[in-house]
Amino acid sequence: MKLRFKIFQHQSWLIISSLALAMGLSWNQPIRAEGSRELTASGGNRPFLEFRDDFTGGIPRRTTIQVFAREGETINLGSSAIGLGNATVNTNAIRVMDPNGNPVNCVGNGLIANRIEEENGPRETGGGNPNGYDPCIVQVPNGSGLTGIWTIEFVSPDSTSTVDPPINIDADTLPAQAAGNSYISAWDVSVRGNLANTGDTIPGRAYATYLPLNMGANTGNAGVIGNVELNSLAYIQTQRGDLYRVDLNGIDPFGFIFFANNQGFLDGPGGEPLFESVPDPRGLPDPDFHRPNQADTADNVTHKIFFNPPSGDLPTESTVAAFGNTFLKPITPPEPEVSTLTFTGVDGTAGNADPTRGGNFSFTTTEAGRYLITVDVNRDNILGNANDVVLRGRAVVGRNTVFWNGRDGAGNMLPAGEIAYNASFSMIIGDVHFPFLDPENNPLGFIIERISNPAGAVLDSFVYYNDSRFLNADGTAPAGAPNPISALLGVDSSGGAHGFTTRFGDVKGIDTWTSLVRPDFLRGLIKINKADLTIDKIVSATPLQAGNPITYTLTVRSLTNAEAVPPLDPPDTFTNIQGATVTDTIPDAITNVTWTCEPVDPATAACGTASGSGNNVSLTVDLNVGAAATITINGTISPIAAGGTVQNTATVAPPPDTFDPTRDVTDPNLNNNSSSAELTIIPGPVQPAGVKSSTLFEDADGDGQPTPGDTLEYEVIYANQDPTRNVTEFVATDRIDTSLVTFVPGSYTFAAANGAVVTANPTFNGDTDINLTSPTTLGTLPPGGSEITMTYRVRINDIPPETRIENQAVATSAGGTLENVVTDASSGTGEITQIADDGVNTGNLADDTGDDEPTIVIVGTPPTDTNADPKDLVLVKRITNALREGVPISGVNFGIFVDDPNDTNDNLPDWSALSTGAPVGVPQLDQPLISGDIVEYTIYFLAGGNINLENVRLCDPIPSDTAFVPNGFAINSGISLNQNGTTSNITNAADTDQGRFFSPLAPVDSPPCPNPSEPQGAVLVNLGNLLPIAPNNVGYVRFRIRIE
C-alpha cells in the first residue's frame, strides 16, 4: 500500500532511514550499558523512545529491541517507566520473547531511576557496579537451545496518549516520568557473559530495525528556547557485511522514526529506487518504501541499527521470533570493481549519437547492484534536474548494456552541437539509504562514514543525494536548500553533508545514501550530430555520340544553420561531420571510368579517397557546416553502346550516428540526398563498333597484379547499333605478340546475340591462325543491336616488369560506313583498368579518332617469397594486445616472443635489430572474444640479404566481422609505424604521411591490396626504400580492430 503521512499542527513527524554517526568513540572504551545511554552520550537534546498505539506511514510507533544472547549468558533490562500506568510491574513494562517467539518474564526491578544509573548500566548480582540500576534479568540456561536473538519491548505508561515529551531537555538530564506518558525516557539492554551476571557487559549485542523517537518539539515551535539538536550516534550493519557510523550532527526534527534500508524511496509499491528526494504525499502520488517492521525480501532489506560497534563474537546470522533467520554480522566480501562507462551510438560510433535513435551505455562490474546514469542535457551543471536524462536500473555481474533513445527527460530530441554533453555514472552497490520524511532542518548535515570492524578506521565518508526537483521555476535554489542541491557525484560528509535550513525539509521526503563505488563524471561523453547534406549531379553534355568522352560532376554540401528547413530551434545547430558516404553507380554503357574528389576549401572539407576507378563509385567526405566537395567522374561512352536514354542517381548519406533531417523527417527538401542525371546516347556512325577488354583470369602468385606466369583473358565484342543497315561480309582478326604472351589452347569461346549470323573459328590461336571468326564463311550483323562476343586466354611469358602488352582486334566488312574497324580499349567492373580514349589519332584510322586505343596490360613486379632465403622482404604477423573494456585480457603475455612452428621466418637472426629484440606477440589468441573487444595486430617487416628494396608498400585488409579502430593511437590516427628505430602515428586520411585507411568497399590500391576493394576496409602503409642495414631493415606496422 502507499503511505500517507498525517501532518499535525503542533508536531512534525520525521522518518529517518539508514543513519550512521561518527563521534570518534574508541572501540576499547568501557561499556556498562547499551541503549539510551549511547543515544545521549554526544550532548544536544534527549530523544525519548516511544511506545504508542498509533502509526506513522504504516510503521507502529512503538519500540522493539533485539539482542543476541548465547546459552550461559544473562540479559539485563532496564526502563525509566517502571511502576507507572500500564507499566505497574516489570513484566508489563518490559516484554520479552525468546528466539522461538515464546514470552518470558524477566526477574528483578528494572527501574532506571536517574542519569547516574543510566550511565552506569546494570548492577552485578552480588553488588558489583553499585552505581548502576537494579536490572530485570533473563538467564539463557545451558542446554536450553535458546541461543539466538531475543525480542524486547519497553512499554510506556500510557500507549494511548498523544502528549509529547517535555521540550529542550538536555541529553544528560533524565526527567521524571508520569502515568500519562507514551514514551520511555531511559532504557537499557545489556548482556553479561555468564549466568552469575557478574563482570563487564558485552557491547554490540543489541540492535533495532527502527527506533521511534520524539524530541518534544523542534526549532520554531511554541515554547522552544534556542535550537533543538539531536547528536545521537549509531552504527549501521548492512546485510552485505559493511559497517557505517552515523552522526546525526545536530539535526532538528520533532517526532521521527529512525531506520536504515537498501533502497530509499521507490517509484511505487514493489518498484525501483528513485535515488532522489520526493515531495510530500499530499496531492501527489505517494512515494513508497519498505517498512522496517516488515520482513526482508530479496529486494528490500532493512539494515540493523546497533548502539555500539557490533560485537566481534556475533555469528553471521541467527534466529529471531516472527522473522526466522536474519543476518547479524556477515563476512564482508571484497570491494567491487566497476569499469568506466562508455557510450556508443546505435550505428557503432563511440561517443556520438543521432538524437532520434540514441545509443548504448556499457560498463562491467564484479558485483551486482544498481546503476544511475545522468546526462546533463540542460548544461546547468546540476545533475538530474529539469529535463536531464536519468537512467536507472539493475546491473548484473559482467557486462551491462543500457539503451538510451537519444531524447531528454521530457521526451524531446536533444539539441545537436559541437560541444558534447557531460554525464555521470553511479554504480550503486551496498548502498545504505537514509530517507527522512518532513525533517524540517538539518543545519550541520550528517556525518556518515564506512568503517572497519574492529579497527574502526574510516574507509569512506562520501554520501549522495539529489534534491534538484525542488528547484524554483527559474532554476534557482529555494531558501535554505543544500549546497550543492544535487550531489550525484558525491560529497565528503566527514565535516557534515546534505545540510539545509529555513525549514527546507518541511513536507518533503529527503533521501541521503551511500555506495561502495565512487561515481564517475564523464566530461564530453556524448556528442549529438545533425547535418543537412545535399548532392547535385550534372552531366557534361547531352546528347552524346557513342565513343565520346563524358564527365559527370557531383557537388556534395553540408547546409548552414540559416538554410535549415524547417528552421533550427537554438541551441540546436548543425555539426561538422566526418565520413559522409557518396555513392554513384555509373551505367555499363560508360567504360574506362575514373574519378577524383576535391574539397572546395581544404580548410573546411576533405575527401576520404582522392581518386579511384570503376563504375561503382563510393567514397567518403568530411564536411564542416557550410562546406562542400566536388567529385568529377570521367569515362567514355562505349562505341558499341546502343542509342537511347540512360539515367543514374548519385546519393549522399550521413555518417553513422548522425541525424539528417531531410532524410529522416518530412520536409520540403526530402530529395536533396540524391540527384540524377539523364544522358541521351546517339549510336556511333561506324558499323560495326568493336571493344576489347582484359581480365586477370588466373593470378598464379596471388599478388593481385599481372606478372609472369599469370593468365589474362581477352574479350572482344563487335556490334551493329545502326537502326537500319546490315553489316555484311564480316570477319574479325586478332594477333598476339608471342614474345610477350603464349596462347592457352582450348580457351577460345564464341557467342552470337540479337540475330547475329557469324561463324566461330575454333582454331584461332592469335599466331598461326589470327581469325576470330570464320575466314571462309563471312558473317552478317543485322541492324538494331546484333553482336558477337569472343574470348581467349594468354599466359604472360617471363618478361621484365613494366613491359607493355598491347593489341587490338580488327574487323572487315561491307555495308557499314567503314571497311576496317579496330577495337577500342574498354574496362568495366572487375577488369583491368584501361586509359580512356584520348581522341588522339594513332594512325589506325586516319579519318576517325574515337575508337583507336589499343588494349594495354602492364606487367607488374613478381612478389617476394617470404618462405625463401631472406634476401627480399619477410613479413611476420602477431597479435600484440587484446582489450576488453579498456583492460588487457588476462592470461596472455603479449610482450614475449612465441615461436610459430609453421613459420621459419619468425626466428631469423636479423629480427634482433627490433627494439623488442624479436617479433613479440602471439600467432593466435586462444581466449574467446566477445563483441566490443579490441585486438591489436602488428606486422613486422624485415629486409634481408644484401639488396635494397625499393618502393615497398604494405596492405592488410581488415578481417570480416570486425571494424577498424580509427582512434587507436590518437585522434583520427589508427595506425602506428616503427621504422628506422622511430615510432610515429599515422593518420587515417590520404595526406602527406606514409599511410592511410581505406573505408569499407572504397576502391583501394591494388596492388599491393589483393582486391580492388575490401568489405571491411584496408590499412595501407608506404614503407619506401628498405636498406639491408640495421635498424633500417626492420620495423613494424600496428593497428587495432574491434570485434563486431
N, C-alpha and C positions, 0 to 999 in steps of 0.2 A: 504494500500500500504506500501511497505517497504521504509525506509528512506535512502537517500544517502546525505551525508554532503560534501559540497564543501569546500576544504581547500585552502585558498588563500595564496599567497606567503608572503604577508606582514601583515596578520592578522590571529589570531586564534580565532575561534568561539566556545564558550563553552555553553553547556546546563546544567544548574544546576537544579536538581529536588528535591523537598521535603527538604527544608532547614529550620533550626531553630537556632537563635542566642542567646547567653547568655551574656549580658553586665551588668546585675545586676541593671537595671533601677528600681526605686521604682514605685509601682503602683500608688502612690499618687503624683508623680511629675507633676507640672502644664504643660499641653499640650495646646499649642496655634495653632499648625499646624500639619498636618498629610500628609506626602508624602516624598519628597526628604530630608526634614529636618531630618527624622528618619534614612534614609539610609546614612546620612553623619555625624551623631551625635557621632560616635565612632572613628573618626580620620581615618588615612590612606588616600587613594585617592578617588576622587569623581567618582561615577558611573553615566553615562549620560543615560537618558531614551530615547529609540529610537522610531521613527515613520517613517518607511521606507516602500517602496513598495515591497521589496524582501522578501524571506522566508529563514528560516534555518530549515532543517529537516522537512519541511512541516508546520512549525509554522510561522505565519506572524510576521515580526519584527516591530510590532507597538503595542503601549501600550493601554490597556483597563483597566480602574479602575472602580470597582463597589463600591457604597456607599449606605448604608441603611439610609433612612430618613422617618419620620412619618409626617402625616398631622400636620401643625402648626410649622414646623421646616424650617430652611434655610440652603441650601448647598452653601458653599463658595468655589470658584475655582480660582486657580492662576497658571500662567505659565511664564517662563522667555523668551518665544519665541513669545510674542505678538507684532504685528506690523512689522513682518519681512517676506518677501517672501509670501508663501501661507497663512501665519498666519497674514494677514494685519489687520484684525479686530478680536475682541474677539470671534465672532461666528464662524470664520474659525479656529482660534487657539484652541478653546475649544468646542468640540461637546458633546451634552447632549441628552440622551434618557430617557424617563420616564419608569417605570416598564412595561408598555404595549408596548414599542417599538416606541413610538411617539417622534419625535425630538422636543427639547425645546431649546429656546435661553436663555442663561444666560444674566444678566443685570449688566453692570459695566465694569471697565477697565480690571482687572485681571492680570496686569503685576507684576511679581516679579522682581524688579529692582536690588536688591543687596542681600548680605548674611544676613544683618540685617533683611530685610523684610522676607527672607526665614525662619529665625529662629523664628520670632515673629508671623508669621501666618497672617490671615486676620484681617484687621481693623474692628471695630464695626461700624455699621451705627450710625452716630451721633458723631463720633470722638474717641470712645474708642479704646484702643490698638493702639496709634498713630504711633508706630514704625513698624507696620505691613504693608503688601501690601494692595492695593486697590482691593478688590475682585470683581470677576464677580459672581453674586449670582443667585440662583434659589430658589424660595419660593415654598413650598408644602402647598397649601391652605387647610384650614379646609373644610371638606366636599367634597374634590376633588376625594376621593377614590384612591389616588396615594401613599398611604403608601406602601413602598416596596424598591426594590433595583434599584437604578438609575445607568446608564452606562455613563462613562465619557471617552472621547478620547482627549488626548493632541496632537495636530497636530504640526509637525515640520515645519520650514520654507520651506524645500525642501525635500519631501519624495522620490524623485528620486535620490538624491545624495548618493554616496557610500563613501564619505570622512568621515574619523573617527574623533572623538572629539580630542581636544588637550591632550597631554600625561602628566603624572606626575602632575596632578592637585590635590592639597591638598583638602581634603574633606571640609574644612572650607573656601575655595576660590570659588567664583562664577564668572566664566569668562563670558565676554560679548558674546552674540550670534550674528551670521551673517545670511544673507538671504540664504546662501547656506548650512546651517546646516540641517542634517537629524535627529537631536536629540533635546531634551529639557534638559537644564541644571538644572532647578529647577521647581518644580510643587507642588501643594497642593490641597487636597480635605478635607475640614473641615465642620462639621455640628454644627450649634447652635440650641438650643432647643426652639427657638421662631421665629416668623415672623418678629420681630423687629430687628433681627440679632444683639443682644447685649449679653454680658456676655461671659463666657468661652465656648470654643468649647467642643464637646463630643468626647473624644478619643475612638478609637477602632470601628469606624463605617465603615472605608474604607478598602478595600482589593482588591487583584488582584488574578486571577488564574495563571498568569505568568507575569514576568517582563523581557522584552528585554532590556538589559543594555550593555553599552560599556565603557571600561576603556581607550580607545585610543590606547593602546599597552600593552605588558606585558614584564617582565624582559627578557633582551637579545635581544629585537628588537632595530633597529637603532634609535638613538635619546633618548632612555630611560636612565635616570640617576638614579642609585640605583634600588631598588626593587619596583615593583608595588604591592600595598597592598589594598585589599578590606576588610574592617572591618565592613560591614553593619550588622545590627541586624534586625531580622524579627520574626514573630510569625506564626506558622502553626496551623490552626484549622482543625481538621480532621472530617470526616463525622461521625465517631463513637462518637465523643464528647471529644476527648483528645486534649490537647494543648501542643505544643512544642515551645521552644525558641531556636533559632539557631544563632550562632555567626560564620560568615564566617572566622573570625580569621586570616586575612592576606592572604587569597587565592590570587594567582597571575594569573588571567585569562586575556583575551583580550575582545572580544565581547562574550556575553553569554546571554542565556535565563534562567531565574531563575523560577522554578516551583516545585511543590510537588505532588507526586502521590502515589498510594497504591500498585504498582506492580513493578516499576523499569523496567529493560529491560525484554522483553519477548522472547520466543523462536520462534516467528513468529507472523504474524498478528492474533489477537484474541487468541494467545497462552498463555502458562503458564509462570509465573515469573521464571527467571533464577537464581536469588539470587547470582549473581556474576558479575564482570566487564567483558567487552567484547572487542574484537579487533575493530579497525576502519573498517567501512563497505567496504573500497576499496579492491576488490579482494576476499571478503568473503561474505557469506550470511549475509544480513543485520540484525542487532538487531532491534527489533521493540519496540515501547512503545506508550502509549496512549497520543495523542496530547492534551495539556492543553487548546487549543482553541476550542476543541470539547466537546459536551455534555457528561456528565457522563452516564455510563451504570451500570447494576447490578454488573459487574465485574471490571470495570475501573472507578476510581474516582480520580479527581484532587482535592487535598486539597487546602485550601484557605490561601493566604499569607496576614496576617494583619501587619500593620506597628506599631501598638500598641496592647497591650492585648485586645482581643475582648471585646467590651463594655458589661457590665452586663445587659443592658436593651435590648440586641438583642433578637429577637424571635428565636425559634429553626430552622425555615425555613421561606422563603419569596419568592416572585416572582421577576424574573429578565427577561428583554427583551431577546427574542430568545431562552431562555432555560427553561422557565416556573419556577416551584418551585425548589428551591435549598436549601441546608442546610446552616445555619448560625452559630448557637451556640447550637448544640444538647446537650441534657442531657447526661452526662457521665454515662454509666452503671457500675456495679461492675466489678472489675478486674477479669479476667478469672482464672479458676483453671484447671491445667493440671497435669495428673498423670505422674509418672516416666515411661519411655519407657522400655518395656520388649521384649525379643526375645525368640521364641520357634521354634525349628526345625519342619519340616513337620511331623515328627513322634511323636511330642509332648514333646520333651525333652527340658527343659528350658536351654537357653544359649549354645546349641550345634547345629551343622548343618553338614549335608552331603554336600560337595561342589558342587555336581551335582544336588541337589534338593532344597537347601536353607531352608527357613522357613518364619515365620511371625513376624513382629514387631507389638506391640499392645500398645495402650495408650487410655486414656479417656480425654475429655475436656468438659468444661461447655460452651464454645463459639466456633463457627465455625471459621476456619482460614486455614492456610496452614502449612504443616509440611515440615521439611527439615531434613532428616536422612542421616548422613555421616559416613561411615566406613573407617577408616584409614588403608586400605589394604596394602599400601607400608611401613607402620610403620615409616614414617618420621616425625611424629608429626605435619604435616601440613594437615589440614582437607580440603578435596575437590580437591586436586591437582592430576595430573598424572592419575593413574588408580584407584583412590579411588572410592568407591561406593557412589553415591549421589542419593538419592530417594527423590522426591518432589511431592507434590500433595495437594489436598484439604482435609481438615478434617471436619467432621460433629460433631455436639453436641452428646456426648455419647461416646461409644466405637468405636475405629477405628482399623482396621487391615490392615497392608501393607505387601504384599507378596514381597519377595526378592528371586531371583532364585539361589543365592549362588555364583554368579560369580562377578568378579571385573568389573570396569567401561569399560574395553576393551572386556568383554565377556569371559574372561578366568577363569578357576576354581581357587579358592583361595588356596594357599599352606596350607596344614594341619600342625599342630604342637601343642605342649603342651601350648604355650603362646597364650592366647586368644586375639582377635582383639579389639581395642578400637573404640568407636563410639561417635558421638554427636547427640543430638536430639534438634531441634529447633521447637517449636510450635509458628508460627508467626501469631500473632493476633494484629489487629490495627496497622499494620506496615506503616511506612512513608518512602518512598524511595527518595533518592537524586541522580538521575542519572546525571552525568556530561559527556559531550562529549568534548574531547580534552581539558582537564583542565590544561595542562602544569604542573604547580607547586602548591603545597599546603603545604608549609614548616612547618606550625604550627599545621595543622589538624583542623577539625571542632570541635566546642563545641555545642552539641545537647542535650537538656535537656527537659524531660517531666515535666511540671509544673502544679500546681493547679491554678485555676482561681476562685476568685480574689486574693487569698493569695499570689500566686507567689512562693510557696515553691517547691523546686526541688524534684520530685518523683522518677526520674530515669535519668541516664545520660549515659547508655550503648548504644553503636552503634555496627553495624556488617558490615562486608564486606568480599569479597573473591576475591583477585587478583592473586590467585595461578596459573591461566592458563598462566600468563606471566613469569613464572619461566624460567630460561635458560635451555637448553637441558640437562645440567649436574645436574639439580635440584637446582642450586644456584639462589639467587635473583638478578635481574639486578640492576644496579646503581640507587640509588635514590628511590628504592621501599619502600613501607610501611614496618614497622617492628612492629608486625609480618605481613607477606604478606597475611595471611588469618586470619580473626577474626570471624569465625563462632560461637565461644563460647562467643563473645562479648568483648569489651574493654570499659573502662571508658573514656568518652570524656570530662570530666569536665576540664581537662588541655589540651584538643586538642587531636584529634584522626584521624586516616587514613591520616596521613601526608605523603607527598612524594616530592622529589626534582629532580634536574637534568633532568627536563622535562620527568619524568616517565609517566606523564599523556598524553604525546603527542600522537595523533592519537589513542586514546583509549576512550572507554565509561566506566567511573568509577562510580560504584554504592555504596552508603552507605545507610544503612537502620536501622530502629529501630523496636522494638517489645515490646509488653506489658509483654511477658513471657521470662524469662531468660532461655537460653539453659542449657541442662544437658550434662556433659561429663561423659560417661559411660566407665570406665576402665574395660577391660576384659569382654566385653559384649558377644562376640561370640567366641566359640572355634570350630575350624574346625577339624573334626575327620576323620581319614583314617587308616585302618588296613587291612592287607592281612592275613586272617585266613585260616588255613589248618586243616584237620582232617584225621586221618589214623585209620583204623579198621582192627583188626586181630582176628582170632578165635583160640582157644587153640589147637584144633586138628581136622582133618577131614580125613577119615570119622569117625563117632562115632555111637555106637550102641544105640538104644532106651533104655531109662532108665539110661543112663550115665550122669554124670555132664558135664557142658560145661561152658567155660569162653570166653567172648568177651572183648577185650581191645581196648579202644578208646584213642588216643592221639590227643589233641587239642593244636594248637600252633599259635602264632602270629609272623609272619616273621619279620626279621630285615630289616632295610633300605637297607643293602647290598644285600639282597635276592630278592628285588623287581623286578618284571617283568611286564611291562617294567621298566627300571631304573627310580628312582625318580629324579626330577629336583630341586635341592636346591633353596630356603629353604624348599621345600616340604618334609615332613617327616611323617613316620607312628606315630601314637599316641597310648598311653595306653588306654585300653578300659575297660568298666565295663558293665557286663550284656550280653555278647555274649550267644546266645541260642544254646544248644546242644540237639538234639533230635535223638531218635532211637526207632523204633517200632520192638520189638522182636517177631518172629513168634510164633503163638499159639502152635506149636508143642513143644515149650520150656516152661516149667512151673516153678513155685516157683522162679520167677526172683527177684533178689535183686541186687543193685548196690551201688558202693561207688565212690566218687570223691576225688582226692588228687592233690594239686598243686605240680609240680616238685620242685619248690622253693617257699616256703610260702612268701618270701620277695618280689616276683615279680608276684605272681599269687594267686588266691583264688577261691574257689568253693562257689557258691551261696547256694547250698544244699549239705551237706556232704554225704548223703546216701538216699536211697529210695527203693521202691519195686514196682513190677508190670511190665507188658510187655511194657507199654508206658513210655519210659524213656524220661524225659525232665528236664533240669536244666540249670542254667546259670553259666558262669565262668567270672572272671575278669583276664585280661592278660596284663601285660606290654609288650612293644615291645620286641620280642625275647623270651617271657616266654611261659610255657606250663603247661597243666594239664592232668592228666590221669584218665579216667573213667573205672572202672572194673565192668563188668556185669556178674553175676553168675546165673546159672539156671540148670535145669535138663530136658533132653530130655524125653518127656512123654513116658512111657513104651508102650503106645498104638500108638505111632507115626508111621505113615506109612513110609516105606522106600522111598528114593529119595533125591532130592536136594532142599534145601531151601536157599534163599538169602534175605538179608535185608541190608538196607543202613542207615548209620548214617550221619547226616548233622550238620554243624555249620553255624549260621547266625550272622552277626554283630549286635551289639546293635542298638537301634533306633538312627537315625540321625548320622550314621557312614557309610562312603563310603568304600566298599571293592572292589578294582579294579578287582579281579578275579571273582567277582560275577556280576559286572555291565558293564564291557567293555571287548572287545575281547582281549585275551592274551593267551600265552601258558599254563597258569595254570587254565584254566576255571573250571576244575573238582576238584580243591583242597578244595572246600567247602563241599564235600561229599565223602564218602568212603564206599564200600560194601564188605561184606564177604559172602562166599559161604560155606555151610555145607552139606555134604552128610550123610544121616541118614541110618543106617543099622537096619532093624527090629530086635526086641529082639528075643531071642531064645525060649521064653516061649509063648505057645499058650493056652488059650488066655492071654492077658495082661489086668490088671484092675487098674483103678484110682478112687479115691474118693475125692471130694471137698465139701466145706461147704460155705454157704452164710447166712448172717444175713437177713433173709427174712422179718421179721417184728420187727422193733425197737420200742417197746411199749413205752419206756420212752424218746425216741428221743435223746439219748446221744451218738449215733454213735458207741456203743460197745455192745457185747453180755452180758446181765445182766439178773437176774431172771425176768421171765415174757416175755422175748423176744422169738421169734420163729426162729429156724435155719432150713435151707433146705439143705439136703444132696443130692449129685448127684453121682451115681455110674455108671461107664462106663466099659463095657468089650468089647474087640475087638479081632479079629483074623487077624493079619497082615501077617501071613505066606503066601507066594505066591502059595503054592501047596497043603497044608494039611488041612483037615477038623478038627474042634474041635467038638466032639460028646458027647452025654450023659451029656450035660451041665446043671448045676443048680447052682444058687448063693444064698448065705445066708448072713444075717447081723443082729447082735444082739446089741441092745442098752442097756445102763445101766439105768434102770428105777428109780434108786435112784437119778440120776442126771437130767434126762430129761423124758418127757412124750410124747408119740407118739400122733400126731394130726390126728384123724380119718378122712378118706377120702382124705388124702394128697398124697397117693401113685400114681405114674404115671409110665407108661412103654412105650417105643418106640423102635422099631427094624429098622435097616437100612442096606442097601447094601446086602440084601439077607439073613439076619439072620433069622433062623427058631427057635424061642424060644417063649414060652408061659408065659404070665404075671401071677402073683399071687396077685390078688386084696385084699386078706385077710391078707396080710403082715401087722404086727404091731411092729416088732422088739423085741417082748417079747414072747407071747404065740405062735406066728407064725413068724419065722425068715426067711422064704423062700422069697427071692426077685423074684424068678421065680418059675414056677410050679414044685413041687417036684415029681409029678406023670407023667407029660409029659415032658421028658427030651429033651433039645434043641440041635440044631446044629448051629455052626458058620462056614460058608463056608470060604475058603481062600480068600485073596485079600482085606481085609478091612471091612468085615461084623462086625456089632457091635450092642449092645443093651445099652439103657440108662434108668436108673431107678432113680426116685427122691421120697423123702418123707420128712416130716417135723416133728420136735420135738419142744416142749416148755421147756425152761430151768426152772427147779424147783427152789425153794427158797434155794439156796446153797451159801456157803461163796464165797467171791471174791477170785480170783486166783485158783479156782478149775479147774482141767484139765478134759475136756470131750474128750475122745479119743476112737476111734473104727475103725474097718476095716471090709470090706466085704470079704467073702471067696467064691471061686468058685471051683467046682469039675467037672472034665470032662475026656473024653478019647480021644485019637488021638493026644494030644499035647505031649510035652516033659515032662511036669509036671502034676501031677494029681490035686494038690491043688494050687490055686493061690489066694493070698491075694491082696487087693488093696493097691496101693502106694498113699501117700498123694499128692494132686495136688491143685494148686491155679492159677487162671487166673484173668483177669481184673474184678473187682467188687466182687471178692470172698475173703473169709477170708484167710489171708496170712498163708502159711504153711512153715515149715522148710524143706529145700530141703533134699532129700535122702542123708544121710551122709556115706552110704556104710558100716555101722556097722551092724553086724549080731545080730538081737534081738531075734532070736530063732524061728521066724515064719517059715522060710525055712532054713534048715541047710546048703544047698548047693548053696544058692544064696542070695546075699545081695543087689540087685539092685531094689527091689520093696517091701521092708518090712517096710515102715514107716507108722504108723497109722495117721489118720486124727485127728488133735488136735484143740480144741477150748478152750481158757482160759477165764473164767468168769471174767468180769470186776466189778468195784465198781459202784453201782447204783448212779445216780446223786442226788444232793441236790434239794429239792423242795423249791424254793425261796419264794413261797407264804405261806409256813408253818411257824410255830413258829420259830423265828430266832435263832435256835440252831446250824445251819450249816452256809453255805455261802450264802450271799444275794448280788445280783448284781442290780445296777440301772444305766441306760444309759441315758446320756443327751448330747445335743448339746451345747457346751460352747463357740463357736465363729463361725462366718461366714464372710469371707472376699471377697471383690470384688476389684480387682486391688490393693491389699495390704491394703485396708481400710475396717474396720468393717461395715457391712451392718447396715444402720440406722434404728431406730425404735425398736430395740431389746436390752433388758438389759440382757446380759448373766451372769452377776455377782450376780444374786439373785436366791433364791430357788423358783421354780414353782412346785406346787404340781400336780401330775398326779392322777386324781380321780380313775383311773383304776388300780393303783398300791399301795397297802397298805404298801409296804416296803420302799417307799422313805421318809417317815417321822418317821422312827423308832428313838427312843431317842439316840441310840448309834452313830448315824451319827454326833452327836455334837463333836466327837473326831477329825473330819476332820479339817484341817486348815481353811477351809471356813465356818465351823460350820454346814454345810448341803450340800447335793449333788446339788450344784448350776447349773444353766443352764436351758434350755427349753426342754420339752419332744419332741416337734415337732416345725418346723420352718414354719410359715405361709407365709413369704415373698417368692415370686417366685425366683428361682435360674436360672442362665444362665451359659453357657459353660465358663469354666475358673474360676468360683467361687470356693473358698476354704471353706470347712466345717470341723470343729474340733469336734470330738467325745470324750467324757470322760466316761469311765466305772468305776463307784465307786464300791468298794467291802467292805463287812463287815462280819467279823467272829463273830457270836453271840453265845449265850449260854455259857456253861462252859467247852467246849471240845476244844482240839487242832485239827486243820485241817491240815493234812499232805499232802505234795506233791501236792499243789494246782497249776493247770495250767489253764490259761485263753486263749481262742482263739476267735477271732472275724473276720469273713470273710468280705472282702471289698465289699460294695454294688455294684450291677450292674450299668452300665453306669457311673462309677466313676473310678478314679485311685488313688492309694496310693501316698501320697506326701513324697518322700524319704528324703528330707532335711527340714522337717517341724520344727525341733528344733535345728539342727546343721547339718553340712555337713555329709551326709550318716547316719543321725540319725533322723528317722521319728517317734520315739516312746518316750514318756515321762512316767516315772513311779514314783508315790508318794507312799512310803511305809516306815513305822516306823518313820513318821514325816519328811522324807527327800525326795526331788525330784531329780531325775537323768535322763539323756538322755540315751537311749538305741540304739545301732547301729542296722542297718537293717540286718547285716550279722549274720551267725551262728558262734558266737565266744563265749568268756567266760562270757559275761554279761547275764542278766536274760531273754532276749527275742530276737526276730528276726522277719523279714518279709519274708513270703513265696511268691515268684513270682507267677504271674498268671499261673494256670494249673500245677504248680510244686507239687509233692507229699507233703502232709502235715501230721503232726502228728494227726492221727485220732484213738481214741480220743486224746485231747478234741475237735479238729475241727470236724464239723458234717460230712464232706465228705473227701474222700481220696485226693481230690484236689479241688481248688476253681477257678472259671473262672477269677476273678479279684485279686486273692491272698488273704492272710490272715495274721493277726497280732497274734503272739503267745508270751505270757509272762509267765514265771515260777515264781509264787509267793512264792514257797517253803512252809514252815510251817507257818500257821497263828495262833497266840495266841489270846485268847479272852480277851486281856487286852489292853486298850488304851495306846499309839497310835498304838500299833502293830496290832490291829484288824481292822483298816480301812486304806484306801488309794484309789488310782485310777490309771488307765491306760489311756493314752491320745494319740491320733493320728489324722492325718488330711487326707482328701481325696479331690480330685479335680473333679469338675463336667465336664464330657466329652461332 
